Amino acid sequence: MKKNLLILLLPFLVSWTTPKQDVEVNGINVMTFNIRYDNPDDSLNNWKYRKENAANAIRFYDVDILGTQEVLHNQLVDLKNFLPGYEALGVGRKDGKEGGEYSALWFKKNRFSLIKSGYFWLSQTPNVPGSLGWDGACERIATWAILKDKRTSKSVFALNTHFDHVGKVARRESVKLILNNISKISKGLPVIVTGDFNAEPSSSVVKSLTDTNDAEHLTDSRTASPLIYGPAWSFHDFGNIPLNERSLIDYIFVRNGVRVLKYGVLAEMNNSTFLSDHAPVLIRISIQ
Protein backbone atom coordinates (compact mmCIF):
# COMPACT_ATOMS: atom_id res chain seq x y z
CA MET A 1 0.00 0.00 0.00
CA LYS A 2 2.82 2.41 0.94
CA LYS A 3 4.58 1.63 -2.33
CA ASN A 4 1.44 2.37 -4.35
CA LEU A 5 0.88 5.61 -2.44
CA LEU A 6 4.43 6.75 -3.20
CA ILE A 7 3.92 6.03 -6.90
CA LEU A 8 0.72 8.09 -6.84
CA LEU A 9 2.39 11.00 -5.02
CA LEU A 10 5.57 11.08 -7.12
CA PRO A 11 4.18 13.24 -9.97
CA PHE A 12 2.93 15.79 -7.43
CA LEU A 13 6.29 15.87 -5.64
CA VAL A 14 8.10 16.42 -8.93
CA SER A 15 5.73 19.22 -9.97
CA TRP A 16 6.19 20.85 -6.54
CA THR A 17 9.98 20.91 -6.56
CA THR A 18 10.82 21.48 -10.20
CA PRO A 19 9.75 25.16 -10.57
CA LYS A 20 12.02 26.30 -7.72
CA GLN A 21 14.90 24.23 -9.07
CA ASP A 22 14.34 25.67 -12.55
CA VAL A 23 14.52 29.22 -11.19
CA GLU A 24 17.76 28.50 -9.35
CA VAL A 25 19.43 26.70 -12.25
CA ASN A 26 18.04 28.68 -15.17
CA GLY A 27 17.91 32.18 -13.73
CA ILE A 28 19.45 34.91 -15.88
CA ASN A 29 21.67 37.71 -14.55
CA VAL A 30 21.10 41.01 -16.38
CA MET A 31 23.17 44.17 -15.91
CA THR A 32 23.01 47.71 -17.21
CA PHE A 33 26.30 49.58 -16.94
CA ASN A 34 27.19 53.09 -18.13
CA ILE A 35 30.97 52.66 -18.22
CA ARG A 36 31.76 56.40 -18.80
CA TYR A 37 33.43 57.29 -22.08
CA ASP A 38 37.22 57.37 -22.23
CA ASN A 39 37.79 60.99 -21.25
CA PRO A 40 41.40 62.14 -20.66
CA ASP A 41 40.11 64.90 -18.38
CA ASP A 42 38.96 62.29 -15.86
CA SER A 43 42.48 62.10 -14.46
CA LEU A 44 42.76 59.11 -12.08
CA ASN A 45 39.19 58.13 -12.98
CA ASN A 46 40.19 57.69 -16.62
CA TRP A 47 39.24 54.46 -18.34
CA LYS A 48 42.79 53.10 -18.33
CA TYR A 49 42.65 52.91 -14.53
CA ARG A 50 39.14 51.46 -14.40
CA LYS A 51 38.84 49.09 -17.33
CA GLU A 52 40.07 45.90 -15.68
CA ASN A 53 37.98 46.50 -12.57
CA ALA A 54 34.90 47.15 -14.70
CA ALA A 55 35.42 43.90 -16.62
CA ASN A 56 36.08 41.98 -13.41
CA ALA A 57 32.79 43.22 -11.94
CA ILE A 58 30.94 41.83 -14.97
CA ARG A 59 32.74 38.51 -14.58
CA PHE A 60 32.35 38.38 -10.79
CA TYR A 61 28.59 38.90 -10.96
CA ASP A 62 28.37 36.27 -13.69
CA VAL A 63 26.35 38.52 -15.98
CA ASP A 64 24.49 36.70 -18.76
CA ILE A 65 23.05 39.70 -20.63
CA LEU A 66 24.72 43.09 -20.41
CA GLY A 67 23.74 46.53 -21.68
CA THR A 68 26.57 49.08 -21.76
CA GLN A 69 26.44 52.78 -22.54
CA GLU A 70 29.03 55.44 -23.50
CA VAL A 71 31.32 52.82 -25.03
CA LEU A 72 33.90 54.26 -27.42
CA HIS A 73 35.50 51.88 -29.90
CA ASN A 74 38.75 51.49 -27.97
CA GLN A 75 36.71 50.64 -24.86
CA LEU A 76 34.75 48.06 -26.83
CA VAL A 77 38.04 46.46 -27.89
CA ASP A 78 39.31 46.49 -24.30
CA LEU A 79 36.17 44.83 -22.96
CA LYS A 80 36.23 42.21 -25.72
CA ASN A 81 39.77 41.33 -24.70
CA PHE A 82 38.80 41.08 -21.03
CA LEU A 83 35.53 39.23 -21.75
CA PRO A 84 36.25 36.58 -24.40
CA GLY A 85 33.21 34.56 -23.37
CA TYR A 86 30.84 37.31 -24.50
CA GLU A 87 29.62 38.47 -27.88
CA ALA A 88 29.12 42.22 -28.35
CA LEU A 89 26.50 43.75 -30.63
CA GLY A 90 26.19 47.35 -31.77
CA VAL A 91 27.69 50.16 -33.83
CA GLY A 92 28.97 53.66 -33.17
CA ARG A 93 26.15 56.16 -33.01
CA LYS A 94 27.84 58.82 -35.16
CA ASP A 95 28.24 56.81 -38.36
CA GLY A 96 26.80 53.33 -37.83
CA LYS A 97 30.34 51.95 -37.86
CA GLU A 98 32.99 52.79 -35.25
CA GLY A 99 32.42 56.51 -34.73
CA GLY A 100 31.09 57.83 -31.45
CA GLU A 101 29.62 55.96 -28.53
CA TYR A 102 28.12 52.48 -28.75
CA SER A 103 25.10 51.30 -26.80
CA ALA A 104 26.65 47.85 -26.92
CA LEU A 105 24.62 44.78 -25.99
CA TRP A 106 26.51 41.73 -24.74
CA PHE A 107 25.58 38.13 -24.06
CA LYS A 108 27.34 34.98 -22.94
CA LYS A 109 28.11 32.81 -25.93
CA ASN A 110 27.88 29.57 -23.97
CA ARG A 111 24.44 30.50 -22.65
CA PHE A 112 22.66 32.03 -25.64
CA SER A 113 22.40 31.64 -29.39
CA LEU A 114 21.85 34.78 -31.43
CA ILE A 115 18.68 34.52 -33.50
CA LYS A 116 18.49 38.06 -34.84
CA SER A 117 19.85 41.51 -34.01
CA GLY A 118 19.79 45.11 -35.15
CA TYR A 119 19.86 48.75 -34.13
CA PHE A 120 18.08 52.02 -34.78
CA TRP A 121 18.64 55.68 -34.00
CA LEU A 122 16.41 57.58 -31.59
CA SER A 123 15.30 60.11 -34.15
CA GLN A 124 12.60 60.93 -36.71
CA THR A 125 14.68 58.87 -39.19
CA PRO A 126 15.66 55.83 -37.10
CA ASN A 127 17.24 53.97 -40.00
CA VAL A 128 19.55 56.85 -41.00
CA PRO A 129 23.03 56.43 -39.47
CA GLY A 130 24.09 59.32 -37.29
CA SER A 131 20.69 61.02 -37.31
CA LEU A 132 20.05 63.49 -34.49
CA GLY A 133 16.62 63.29 -32.92
CA TRP A 134 14.32 66.24 -32.18
CA ASP A 135 16.00 68.64 -29.70
CA GLY A 136 18.68 66.14 -28.68
CA ALA A 137 22.22 67.26 -27.93
CA CYS A 138 23.76 64.01 -29.20
CA GLU A 139 23.00 61.20 -31.60
CA ARG A 140 21.32 58.38 -29.70
CA ILE A 141 20.97 54.72 -30.63
CA ALA A 142 19.34 51.49 -29.48
CA THR A 143 20.76 48.00 -30.00
CA TRP A 144 18.54 44.92 -29.85
CA ALA A 145 18.75 41.15 -30.14
CA ILE A 146 16.60 38.05 -29.99
CA LEU A 147 18.47 35.45 -27.96
CA LYS A 148 17.70 31.78 -27.46
CA ASP A 149 18.61 30.26 -24.11
CA LYS A 150 20.59 27.07 -24.71
CA ARG A 151 19.45 25.63 -21.38
CA THR A 152 15.71 26.07 -21.77
CA SER A 153 15.27 26.75 -25.52
CA LYS A 154 13.25 29.83 -24.56
CA SER A 155 13.84 33.03 -26.51
CA VAL A 156 14.02 36.55 -25.14
CA PHE A 157 14.13 40.01 -26.70
CA ALA A 158 16.79 42.33 -25.26
CA LEU A 159 17.28 46.02 -26.05
CA ASN A 160 19.88 48.48 -24.77
CA THR A 161 19.83 52.25 -25.18
CA HIS A 162 20.90 55.67 -23.85
CA PHE A 163 18.44 58.57 -23.86
CA ASP A 164 19.52 62.15 -24.45
CA HIS A 165 20.64 64.16 -21.43
CA VAL A 166 19.40 67.55 -22.70
CA GLY A 167 16.48 67.22 -25.10
CA LYS A 168 13.13 66.98 -23.32
CA VAL A 169 11.30 66.40 -26.59
CA ALA A 170 13.93 63.84 -27.58
CA ARG A 171 13.36 61.84 -24.38
CA ARG A 172 9.59 62.02 -24.75
CA GLU A 173 9.62 60.92 -28.39
CA SER A 174 12.25 58.26 -27.69
CA VAL A 175 9.81 56.62 -25.28
CA LYS A 176 7.21 56.32 -28.04
CA LEU A 177 9.76 55.03 -30.55
CA ILE A 178 11.22 52.46 -28.16
CA LEU A 179 7.85 51.08 -27.06
CA ASN A 180 6.57 50.91 -30.63
CA ASN A 181 9.68 49.18 -31.97
CA ILE A 182 9.78 46.70 -29.11
CA SER A 183 6.24 45.61 -29.93
CA LYS A 184 7.03 45.36 -33.64
CA ILE A 185 10.28 43.43 -33.28
CA SER A 186 9.74 41.28 -30.20
CA LYS A 187 6.45 39.79 -31.43
CA GLY A 188 5.27 38.84 -27.96
CA LEU A 189 8.55 37.45 -26.62
CA PRO A 190 9.69 38.16 -23.07
CA VAL A 191 11.36 41.59 -23.06
CA ILE A 192 14.38 43.02 -21.24
CA VAL A 193 15.32 46.69 -21.72
CA THR A 194 18.55 48.09 -20.26
CA GLY A 195 19.79 51.63 -20.38
CA ASP A 196 20.70 55.03 -19.06
CA PHE A 197 17.47 56.98 -19.48
CA ASN A 198 18.70 60.27 -18.00
CA ALA A 199 15.45 60.46 -16.06
CA GLU A 200 14.46 59.84 -12.45
CA PRO A 201 11.68 57.46 -11.38
CA SER A 202 9.25 60.36 -10.82
CA SER A 203 9.90 61.81 -14.30
CA SER A 204 7.40 61.84 -17.16
CA VAL A 205 9.86 59.64 -19.10
CA VAL A 206 9.76 56.74 -16.66
CA LYS A 207 6.05 57.23 -15.96
CA SER A 208 5.35 57.01 -19.70
CA LEU A 209 7.48 53.89 -20.10
CA THR A 210 5.67 52.17 -17.23
CA ASP A 211 2.13 53.53 -17.72
CA THR A 212 -0.15 50.55 -17.18
CA ASN A 213 -2.86 52.23 -19.26
CA ASP A 214 -0.61 51.69 -22.28
CA ALA A 215 -0.74 48.10 -23.57
CA GLU A 216 2.91 48.42 -24.65
CA HIS A 217 4.17 49.53 -21.23
CA LEU A 218 7.21 48.13 -19.46
CA THR A 219 7.73 47.33 -15.79
CA ASP A 220 10.59 48.77 -13.75
CA SER A 221 12.48 45.78 -12.34
CA ARG A 222 13.10 47.64 -9.08
CA THR A 223 9.38 47.94 -8.37
CA ALA A 224 8.81 44.31 -9.37
CA SER A 225 11.57 42.78 -7.26
CA PRO A 226 10.88 41.06 -3.91
CA LEU A 227 14.48 41.77 -2.89
CA ILE A 228 16.24 45.14 -3.34
CA TYR A 229 19.88 45.75 -2.45
CA GLY A 230 21.97 48.91 -2.58
CA PRO A 231 21.15 52.63 -2.78
CA ALA A 232 18.22 54.30 -4.53
CA TRP A 233 20.60 56.13 -6.88
CA SER A 234 22.94 55.14 -9.70
CA PHE A 235 24.68 58.34 -10.90
CA HIS A 236 27.32 59.74 -8.54
CA ASP A 237 29.88 61.48 -10.83
CA PHE A 238 32.82 59.55 -9.37
CA GLY A 239 31.58 60.31 -5.87
CA ASN A 240 31.44 64.08 -6.40
CA ILE A 241 27.68 64.40 -5.93
CA PRO A 242 26.51 64.54 -2.29
CA LEU A 243 24.63 61.41 -1.23
CA ASN A 244 21.29 63.18 -0.81
CA GLU A 245 21.53 64.70 -4.30
CA ARG A 246 22.34 61.55 -6.28
CA SER A 247 19.76 60.28 -8.77
CA LEU A 248 18.59 56.97 -10.17
CA ILE A 249 18.77 57.21 -13.96
CA ASP A 250 19.88 53.69 -14.95
CA TYR A 251 17.17 51.07 -15.36
CA ILE A 252 16.28 47.57 -16.37
CA PHE A 253 12.70 47.25 -17.56
CA VAL A 254 10.89 44.00 -18.31
CA ARG A 255 7.71 42.73 -19.97
CA ASN A 256 5.87 39.58 -21.06
CA GLY A 257 6.56 36.80 -18.58
CA VAL A 258 9.83 38.04 -17.10
CA ARG A 259 9.84 37.41 -13.36
CA VAL A 260 12.25 39.57 -11.35
CA LEU A 261 13.88 37.63 -8.51
CA LYS A 262 16.22 40.29 -7.10
CA TYR A 263 17.53 43.75 -7.86
CA GLY A 264 20.67 45.58 -6.84
CA VAL A 265 22.58 48.82 -7.41
CA LEU A 266 26.28 48.04 -7.11
CA ALA A 267 27.80 51.17 -5.56
CA GLU A 268 31.28 49.72 -5.37
CA MET A 269 34.89 50.85 -5.38
CA ASN A 270 38.21 49.06 -5.68
CA ASN A 271 40.25 50.82 -3.01
CA SER A 272 39.94 54.46 -4.16
CA THR A 273 38.91 53.69 -7.76
CA PHE A 274 35.30 53.76 -8.92
CA LEU A 275 34.01 51.36 -11.58
CA SER A 276 32.49 54.34 -13.39
CA ASP A 277 30.64 57.58 -12.68
CA HIS A 278 27.51 55.41 -12.66
CA ALA A 279 26.85 52.40 -10.47
CA PRO A 280 25.85 49.28 -12.43
CA VAL A 281 22.36 47.88 -11.89
CA LEU A 282 22.05 44.10 -11.66
CA ILE A 283 18.96 41.90 -11.57
CA ARG A 284 18.27 38.20 -11.62
CA ILE A 285 15.24 37.03 -13.58
CA SER A 286 13.48 33.92 -14.69
CA ILE A 287 11.56 33.52 -17.95
CA GLN A 288 8.09 32.10 -17.43
C-alpha positions in Angstrom: 0.0 0.0 0.0 2.8 2.4 0.9 4.6 1.6 -2.3 1.4 2.4 -4.3 0.9 5.6 -2.4 4.4 6.7 -3.2 3.9 6.0 -6.9 0.7 8.1 -6.8 2.4 11.0 -5.0 5.6 11.1 -7.1 4.2 13.2 -10.0 2.9 15.8 -7.4 6.3 15.9 -5.6 8.1 16.4 -8.9 5.7 19.2 -10.0 6.2 20.9 -6.5 10.0 20.9 -6.6 10.8 21.5 -10.2 9.7 25.2 -10.6 12.0 26.3 -7.7 14.9 24.2 -9.1 14.3 25.7 -12.6 14.5 29.2 -11.2 17.8 28.5 -9.4 19.4 26.7 -12.2 18.0 28.7 -15.2 17.9 32.2 -13.7 19.5 34.9 -15.9 21.7 37.7 -14.6 21.1 41.0 -16.4 23.2 44.2 -15.9 23.0 47.7 -17.2 26.3 49.6 -16.9 27.2 53.1 -18.1 31.0 52.7 -18.2 31.8 56.4 -18.8 33.4 57.3 -22.1 37.2 57.4 -22.2 37.8 61.0 -21.2 41.4 62.1 -20.7 40.1 64.9 -18.4 39.0 62.3 -15.9 42.5 62.1 -14.5 42.8 59.1 -12.1 39.2 58.1 -13.0 40.2 57.7 -16.6 39.2 54.5 -18.3 42.8 53.1 -18.3 42.7 52.9 -14.5 39.1 51.5 -14.4 38.8 49.1 -17.3 40.1 45.9 -15.7 38.0 46.5 -12.6 34.9 47.1 -14.7 35.4 43.9 -16.6 36.1 42.0 -13.4 32.8 43.2 -11.9 30.9 41.8 -15.0 32.7 38.5 -14.6 32.3 38.4 -10.8 28.6 38.9 -11.0 28.4 36.3 -13.7 26.4 38.5 -16.0 24.5 36.7 -18.8 23.0 39.7 -20.6 24.7 43.1 -20.4 23.7 46.5 -21.7 26.6 49.1 -21.8 26.4 52.8 -22.5 29.0 55.4 -23.5 31.3 52.8 -25.0 33.9 54.3 -27.4 35.5 51.9 -29.9 38.8 51.5 -28.0 36.7 50.6 -24.9 34.7 48.1 -26.8 38.0 46.5 -27.9 39.3 46.5 -24.3 36.2 44.8 -23.0 36.2 42.2 -25.7 39.8 41.3 -24.7 38.8 41.1 -21.0 35.5 39.2 -21.7 36.3 36.6 -24.4 33.2 34.6 -23.4 30.8 37.3 -24.5 29.6 38.5 -27.9 29.1 42.2 -28.3 26.5 43.8 -30.6 26.2 47.3 -31.8 27.7 50.2 -33.8 29.0 53.7 -33.2 26.1 56.2 -33.0 27.8 58.8 -35.2 28.2 56.8 -38.4 26.8 53.3 -37.8 30.3 52.0 -37.9 33.0 52.8 -35.3 32.4 56.5 -34.7 31.1 57.8 -31.5 29.6 56.0 -28.5 28.1 52.5 -28.7 25.1 51.3 -26.8 26.6 47.9 -26.9 24.6 44.8 -26.0 26.5 41.7 -24.7 25.6 38.1 -24.1 27.3 35.0 -22.9 28.1 32.8 -25.9 27.9 29.6 -24.0 24.4 30.5 -22.6 22.7 32.0 -25.6 22.4 31.6 -29.4 21.9 34.8 -31.4 18.7 34.5 -33.5 18.5 38.1 -34.8 19.8 41.5 -34.0 19.8 45.1 -35.2 19.9 48.7 -34.1 18.1 52.0 -34.8 18.6 55.7 -34.0 16.4 57.6 -31.6 15.3 60.1 -34.2 12.6 60.9 -36.7 14.7 58.9 -39.2 15.7 55.8 -37.1 17.2 54.0 -40.0 19.5 56.8 -41.0 23.0 56.4 -39.5 24.1 59.3 -37.3 20.7 61.0 -37.3 20.0 63.5 -34.5 16.6 63.3 -32.9 14.3 66.2 -32.2 16.0 68.6 -29.7 18.7 66.1 -28.7 22.2 67.3 -27.9 23.8 64.0 -29.2 23.0 61.2 -31.6 21.3 58.4 -29.7 21.0 54.7 -30.6 19.3 51.5 -29.5 20.8 48.0 -30.0 18.5 44.9 -29.9 18.7 41.2 -30.1 16.6 38.1 -30.0 18.5 35.4 -28.0 17.7 31.8 -27.5 18.6 30.3 -24.1 20.6 27.1 -24.7 19.4 25.6 -21.4 15.7 26.1 -21.8 15.3 26.7 -25.5 13.2 29.8 -24.6 13.8 33.0 -26.5 14.0 36.5 -25.1 14.1 40.0 -26.7 16.8 42.3 -25.3 17.3 46.0 -26.0 19.9 48.5 -24.8 19.8 52.3 -25.2 20.9 55.7 -23.8 18.4 58.6 -23.9 19.5 62.2 -24.4 20.6 64.2 -21.4 19.4 67.5 -22.7 16.5 67.2 -25.1 13.1 67.0 -23.3 11.3 66.4 -26.6 13.9 63.8 -27.6 13.4 61.8 -24.4 9.6 62.0 -24.8 9.6 60.9 -28.4 12.3 58.3 -27.7 9.8 56.6 -25.3 7.2 56.3 -28.0 9.8 55.0 -30.6 11.2 52.5 -28.2 7.8 51.1 -27.1 6.6 50.9 -30.6 9.7 49.2 -32.0 9.8 46.7 -29.1 6.2 45.6 -29.9 7.0 45.4 -33.6 10.3 43.4 -33.3 9.7 41.3 -30.2 6.5 39.8 -31.4 5.3 38.8 -28.0 8.6 37.5 -26.6 9.7 38.2 -23.1 11.4 41.6 -23.1 14.4 43.0 -21.2 15.3 46.7 -21.7 18.5 48.1 -20.3 19.8 51.6 -20.4 20.7 55.0 -19.1 17.5 57.0 -19.5 18.7 60.3 -18.0 15.4 60.5 -16.1 14.5 59.8 -12.5 11.7 57.5 -11.4 9.2 60.4 -10.8 9.9 61.8 -14.3 7.4 61.8 -17.2 9.9 59.6 -19.1 9.8 56.7 -16.7 6.0 57.2 -16.0 5.3 57.0 -19.7 7.5 53.9 -20.1 5.7 52.2 -17.2 2.1 53.5 -17.7 -0.2 50.6 -17.2 -2.9 52.2 -19.3 -0.6 51.7 -22.3 -0.7 48.1 -23.6 2.9 48.4 -24.7 4.2 49.5 -21.2 7.2 48.1 -19.5 7.7 47.3 -15.8 10.6 48.8 -13.8 12.5 45.8 -12.3 13.1 47.6 -9.1 9.4 47.9 -8.4 8.8 44.3 -9.4 11.6 42.8 -7.3 10.9 41.1 -3.9 14.5 41.8 -2.9 16.2 45.1 -3.3 19.9 45.7 -2.5 22.0 48.9 -2.6 21.1 52.6 -2.8 18.2 54.3 -4.5 20.6 56.1 -6.9 22.9 55.1 -9.7 24.7 58.3 -10.9 27.3 59.7 -8.5 29.9 61.5 -10.8 32.8 59.6 -9.4 31.6 60.3 -5.9 31.4 64.1 -6.4 27.7 64.4 -5.9 26.5 64.5 -2.3 24.6 61.4 -1.2 21.3 63.2 -0.8 21.5 64.7 -4.3 22.3 61.6 -6.3 19.8 60.3 -8.8 18.6 57.0 -10.2 18.8 57.2 -14.0 19.9 53.7 -14.9 17.2 51.1 -15.4 16.3 47.6 -16.4 12.7 47.3 -17.6 10.9 44.0 -18.3 7.7 42.7 -20.0 5.9 39.6 -21.1 6.6 36.8 -18.6 9.8 38.0 -17.1 9.8 37.4 -13.4 12.3 39.6 -11.4 13.9 37.6 -8.5 16.2 40.3 -7.1 17.5 43.8 -7.9 20.7 45.6 -6.8 22.6 48.8 -7.4 26.3 48.0 -7.1 27.8 51.2 -5.6 31.3 49.7 -5.4 34.9 50.9 -5.4 38.2 49.1 -5.7 40.2 50.8 -3.0 39.9 54.5 -4.2 38.9 53.7 -7.8 35.3 53.8 -8.9 34.0 51.4 -11.6 32.5 54.3 -13.4 30.6 57.6 -12.7 27.5 55.4 -12.7 26.8 52.4 -10.5 25.8 49.3 -12.4 22.4 47.9 -11.9 22.0 44.1 -11.7 19.0 41.9 -11.6 18.3 38.2 -11.6 15.2 37.0 -13.6 13.5 33.9 -14.7 11.6 33.5 -17.9 8.1 32.1 -17.4 
